[in-house]
Amino acid sequence: MDTRDKDQLISALRSGRRSARDKRSTPATEQAAGAVLAEGTESAAPAGKPRAFDFRRLPKIKQLQMQRAAADMMGIANPFFRPHEGVASGETLIDGERHDNFASYNYLGLNGHPAVNAAVAKAVETYGTSASASRIVAGERPLHGELETALARLHGVEAAVVMVSGHATNVSTIGHLMGPGDLIVTDSLVHNSIAEGARLSGATRLNFPHDDLAALERLLEEKRHRFENVLIVVEGLYSMDGDVPDLKRIVRLKQSYDAWLMVDEAHSIGVLGRTGRGIAEEQGVDPTEVELWMGTLSKTLSGCGGYIAGSRVLCDYLKATNPGFVFSVGLSPALCAAALASLQLMEQEPERVARLRANGALFLKLARQAGLDTGPSMGASVVPVVIGDSIHAVQLSNRLLARRINALPIIFPAVAEKSARLRFFITSEHLPEQIARAVEATAEELAALRQDSKALDRLVQVSRAQMQAE
């Protein structure tokens, strides 16, 4: 493969946007791309025999093939889907070796806690592993109501409704509540599930620049009168940047323009506030002034699923009509038990939240001292180290893994191409020496990586000059 072909493959990996149908593709790049998924596949079916559609023909799959081919060509190992052999907390086991772990949502170390495990075992013994039906039909179990009562109390509102997936909670709830003739206004960095819910609803969706509340106000002033219902959606703690919105100001804006407000607390429950009750506790906001509180059970609460908390009227309506609830099996009793036990431990041991916040502050302080770009993170449970280039982010992650530090890259399209990063999840279980070790190793490996990249760039320039001279 010549230099031009290699450059095209590298460009495909960096951008993640180039279509395999691009006329600039060469036979060599197509061949290299196709070999990635072709390897190990069955031979073509005999002539005349019907066969299933070959999905390798789709442009989007050809694009993925080219990215994988470029990574293989450059010797970049895939950092994703690595099996972990046990409970992931401040440490994790990968390929039989212990690693300092900064890729876990187990913010308060409650996943794997003996009390949580015991509650799950009791629930399985009593109810089995599945609710075996939708709750509206025959899947209701006492644990469902107990969990919803506990979540409502956690948020300081009247009621809650629990669903089987955090992503599906946003998609189904937003898609069901809003419709054509309505407006959904979202921060530009909200989670994919919010964007998908807005798309499903058929409502008009408008973004405002991240955390730019002046822009939000201008948008509401210009557009509010054109729509029947308006929903503003923000996150309690942004999962990519680790910062928080000014919730008091947003509440005032939604009141002034007769809008509803939804706050996604997936990453802020157990993290923000003195006792982990989220951004309302952190910023002194009356939780009843927010129409919809959304959260997940998969992070601090060490289970899986999602929920909406708010007024009783709202939650009763969602239980009766929300497709994601009505037409879905009820949450597994074991997961209900895990979340309930985790909530109880969080309330009984507020020192876990204090320890988490101290660890987050330490990581942020050391990272900034080391000259790492941590973006706007407040140093709670999420601290990014912004690299800029997707390839470099993946390479840095692999280099850290070799030093037994597990931190995963976030690359395009999850973030903008020039905003690729390593995302460090901090927990209450990390030790100060683990944090110091991770920051030091990241700074060292990033400096070495950039030095290597400069040397490679110079080599490429010399090679091109020689080729042109020939």
WODA-V987173 format. One record per run of one state. SS is the DSSP state (a for helix, b for strand, c for the rest). FROM is the first residue (numbers start at 1). TO is the last residue. Records with the same first field share a line. If there is no record, write none. Layout:
SS->FROM-TO, FROM-TO
//
This chain:
c->1-2, 16-26, 39-54, 58-58, 74-90, 95-96, 102-113, 128-133, 140-141, 156-158, 164-165, 178-182, 188-191, 202-203, 209-212, 227-229, 236-246, 257-259, 265-278, 284-286, 290-291, 297-305, 311-311, 322-322, 327-328, 330-332, 349-350, 370-381, 389-389, 403-404, 407-407, 411-416, 426-431, 470-470
a->3-15, 27-38, 55-57, 59-73, 114-127, 135-139, 142-155, 166-177, 192-201, 213-226, 247-256, 279-283, 287-289, 312-321, 323-326, 333-348, 351-369, 390-402, 417-419, 432-469
b->91-94, 97-101, 134-134, 159-163, 183-187, 204-208, 230-235, 260-264, 292-296, 306-310, 329-329, 382-388, 405-406, 408-410, 420-425
//
